Amino acid sequence: MSFQAYLDNIQAKTGKGPSDFRRLADEKGFMSGGKLRTDIKAGQVTAWLKEEYELGHGHAMAIVALLKGTKKEGDA
């Protein structure tokens, strides 16, 4: 599955897109300078996404990659 397909599936399930998750992560204090803070562990973010949005581990990790900036919309 491509990275974009993960994002599309997440949006279909939650009604939220990448910009929404960036904003929500920023509101939770996970972001700094537009990227995930270096002291925030992936496990913290995945726990939040699993609990609040019922995402599976792979989909939650896709959001982590998006927040870190290692992947972006449109990536294969």
C-alpha positions as CSV (number, residue, x, y, z in Angstrom):
1,M,0.0,0.0,0.0
2,S,1.4,3.4,-0.9
3,F,1.8,6.1,1.7
4,Q,-0.9,8.2,0.0
5,A,-3.3,5.2,0.3
6,Y,-2.7,5.1,4.0
7,L,-3.6,8.8,4.2
8,D,-6.7,8.3,2.1
9,N,-7.8,5.4,4.3
10,I,-7.2,7.5,7.5
11,Q,-9.3,10.3,6.1
12,A,-12.1,8.0,5.1
13,K,-12.1,6.5,8.6
14,T,-11.7,9.7,10.6
15,G,-12.8,12.5,8.3
16,K,-9.4,14.2,9.0
17,G,-6.6,14.8,6.6
18,P,-2.9,15.5,7.1
19,S,-3.4,19.2,7.9
20,D,-6.0,18.3,10.5
21,F,-3.5,15.9,12.2
22,R,-0.7,18.4,12.1
23,R,-3.0,21.0,13.8
24,L,-4.3,18.4,16.4
25,A,-0.7,17.3,17.2
26,D,0.3,20.9,17.6
27,E,-2.6,21.5,20.0
28,K,-1.4,18.5,22.0
29,G,2.1,20.1,22.2
30,F,3.7,17.4,20.1
31,M,5.0,19.8,17.4
32,S,7.7,22.5,17.2
33,G,8.6,24.4,14.0
34,G,6.1,22.5,12.0
35,K,7.6,19.1,12.8
36,L,7.3,16.5,15.6
37,R,9.4,17.5,18.6
38,T,12.5,15.4,18.9
39,D,11.6,14.5,22.5
40,I,8.3,13.1,21.6
41,K,8.4,9.4,21.0
42,A,6.4,7.6,18.3
43,G,4.7,5.5,21.0
44,Q,3.2,8.6,22.5
45,V,1.7,9.7,19.2
46,T,0.5,6.2,18.2
47,A,-1.2,5.8,21.6
48,W,-3.0,9.0,21.1
49,L,-4.1,8.1,17.6
50,K,-5.2,4.6,18.6
51,E,-7.2,5.9,21.5
52,E,-8.9,8.9,20.0
53,Y,-9.2,7.8,16.4
54,E,-9.1,4.0,16.6
55,L,-6.3,3.8,14.1
56,G,-4.3,0.6,13.8
57,H,-0.6,0.7,14.4
58,G,0.4,1.0,10.7
59,H,-1.9,3.9,10.0
60,A,-0.8,5.6,13.2
61,M,2.8,5.2,12.2
62,A,1.9,6.8,8.8
63,I,0.8,9.9,10.7
64,V,4.0,9.8,12.8
65,A,6.0,9.8,9.5
66,L,3.9,12.7,8.3
67,L,4.5,14.7,11.5
68,K,8.2,14.0,11.4
69,G,8.4,15.1,7.9
70,T,9.9,11.8,6.6
71,K,6.9,11.3,4.4
72,K,4.5,13.7,2.7
73,E,1.3,13.6,0.9
74,G,1.6,12.0,-2.5
75,D,4.5,9.7,-1.5
76,A,4.4,6.2,-2.9
